[in-house]
């Protein structure tokens, strides 16, 4: 999610600076970001089809663990 990458890039505060390390993301250059919105799916709000992947693979925002935490679903 875009909000997760925003936190990753700023790494403000103790938790963010300890949780995110540049070596976790700095080699990947073609990230695809998703923001609020999307469709409803089985009670989840704001579910997205992922760009370039089959429509059976979905991204589900699961804010709570982190600001931009998300899960994926395959159906």
N, C-alpha and C positions, 0 to 999 in steps of 0.2 A: 504494500500500500504506500501511497505517496507520503502519508504522515509518518510511516516507519522510516523511510529514507530521509526525510527531513530531520528526524531525531538522530539517525546515524551520522549524517553529515555535520551536525552541530555538536553532538556529544556533550551537551551542557549538563552539568550536575554530576554527582558522584555515581549514581546508578547508570546513567547513559554512558559515561566515560569508562566504566568498568564492564558494561554489558557488550558494547560494540567496539570492535577492533578493526582497523583499516584492512588488515590482511583477509578479513572475512568477505570483503566485497570489492576491493580495489582492482582486481584483475578482470572483472566482468565489465564490459563497456556498453552493452546494449540492453539495459534494463527497461522493462515495461512497467509503468506506474499506473495505479488505479486510485481514484478518489471516491468520495461519497456518491452514492447513487446506485444504479444497478436494478436488478429484478428481484422479486420475492420467489423463494424456492423452499418448499417444505418447512415453512415457518421462519426461515432465515431471511432477513432483509438485506438488500444491496448485494446480491450475488451476481458475479460477472462471468461471462464467457471469456476465456483467455485468448488474447491475440495470437494467431498463428497455431493454435492447438484445436483439436476436435471439440465440438460443442458439448461432448459428454464430460469434459473436464472443466470444473468450475472453481472459482476463487470465492471463499466465504469470509468476509471480515469478521473477526472474533476479538474485538477490542476488549481489553481487560488485562491480559498478561503484559502487553505493551500497547502503546497508542495505535500502532498499525498492525497488530497481530492478525494473522489470517490463516485459514486452513484451506485445503483443497478437497474437492469431492469428485468422485468418478461414478457415473451411473450408467 
